[in-house]
Amino acid sequence: MKPAIFPLGDSAINITFGNVIDDSIHQQVMHLYNSLIDLNLDGVVDIIPAYASLTVVYSVVQIKQLTSNTCYDYMQQKIATAFLLTAEKRLHESRHISIPVCYHVSLAGDLVMLSIRKQISIDEIIRIHTATMYRVYMIGFLPGFAYMGKVEEKIACDRKAGPTGVPAGSVGIAGNQTGIYPLDSPGGWNIIGRTPLRIFDADRNEPCLLQAGDQVSFHPLSLAEFETYQAI
Amino acid sequence: MSAVVLKAGLLDTLQDGGRYGHQHLGINPCGVMDSLSANVANILAGNHAMAVVLEVHFPAASLQFTTPRLIALSGADFGATINGEAIPGNTAIIVNGGAVLKFTASVQGARCYIAIRGGWSAEEWLGSGSTNLKVKKGGYHGRSLQNGDEIKNRTTEKQMKIPMVVGSKGYVALPISANTSPLYTQRNFRCIAASEYDWLDAESRQRLVDSSFTINNRSDRMGYQLSGSSLVVENKEQLLSSAVTKGTIQCLPSGQLIVLMADHQTTGGYPRIANVISADLPSLAQMKPGSLLNLRLVDVQTAEDIFFEQQYLLEQIRVAVLKKFKQQNLL
């Protein structure tokens, strides 16, 4: 599909490849993202990949010094250049990150409900959730919050009607996506476990553990292992 | 130390131009709501345009300065006084140690900016001193100021060259000021149609520009919710989350609009109808809940032209102020 290009105000440009969660579309987003990173354009302040779109935020003050056209036209041209680079199929290797999760019901407020609603045992939910290699489609909502998919239909579940308080590290399911709350936050995802890893730590050199394009898998921890992990 | 917070206000945070370069990680930029006022306050304090300023809402913090300082206020008129005497906004002011700055009334605007020579000293996080309230980083311990907090400026005493003020008032307003009114607009906010503009039905597209909207009480640094004629999204698809930015106008499932402001999240899943142009965002940041506004669609070229005209006016202010500082031998 030919991407649609729109201005998002006068300081950002949005490239949309469609409106479906699809690995090949997301691959295109990530190719364009990586090409733009490689181009290292002056005046670009942020490049934000999402499920099926990419947004480039730029400084008009800086871009204006580089062009006599509008800054928007200039950015459009640069994005066209990045597309040409993308055509060369420049592959950036994606990282694989394995995340320990404790699925004990004391840390998983919605696990029993999910088991009842989906007519599937808790052990089977854990087996299915840990059997899949997920793709991080995007980071958003909160610092470091990774939207991952796809969750197998057998354990997919619509988000809850209203938000409740969710502790940091909580692993949730919403539709066929899975995600981890990086901070204590109100949230509506169905919580099925918790990781002792710090998904977001403002004082770390790289505050966010995950980024778009990462491959993520989960492995189960017992409650005792979880507590030992947390103590470290 | 430069100042002590005698009484904290509603929301007093240290902010700069924002924390960019991390939005792909969900880390939102924050930064000043009204960049023009912040720029002007800094210019009048002899700083670079985006030095760290104190952004206050009404009721605003009362501050006591501990040493002579050059300060300037810009943005909202909150009836500022020093030692009980009204002081002008958009003016360079020298305060003595012991001088007390208080705000007495919400006269006009929503946010006032207090700049100090050298810039306020803020904790930097990822290259910016802006306060991120959600992550609790940057600014002053990542939070709004509280009673008894001691805030400093960045420059050393030697660099300051601030003479003590003679007399009992404890301050002097210098003959260095700026007229910021040409930088602001009142009622009509210009925007550019965004990716999902076409998702509205034809009638709603007309209502978007024909009807007035009221900024309601659920409005803060994250976003302004607008009350007014309900809009209809014709396209019933569920939009996949995608990036949003300052000024993005989203249409909520209720048909009401929200305009994202400085503390916006990096992504959102509501249709993006339009985006307020950069030049009009500072004016919007000064609109209080209850104010009426109208939206006007312009193209990108027009938005850029308006922005650069505004930058030119700002540059004129900067050059004029700099000249006066030199005449006063204060730089």
Interface residues (C-beta under 8 A of the other chain):
Chain A: A4 F6 P7 L8 G9 D10 S11 A12 N14 T16 N19 V20 I21 Y33 V45 D46 I47 I48 P49 A50 Y51 A52 S53 T55 V57 V60 V61 K64 T70 C71 Y72 M138 I139 G140 F141 L142 P143 G144 F145 Y147 P182 L183 F200 A202 P207 C208 Q211 A212
Chain B: Y20 G21 H22 Q23 H24 L25 G26 I27 N28 W125 L126 K134 V135 K136 K137 C191 I192 A194 S195 E237 L239 L240 S241 S242 A243 V244 T245 K246 G247 T248 Q265 T266 T267 G268 R272 N275 V276 I277 S278 V300 Q301 A303 E304 F307 F308 Q311
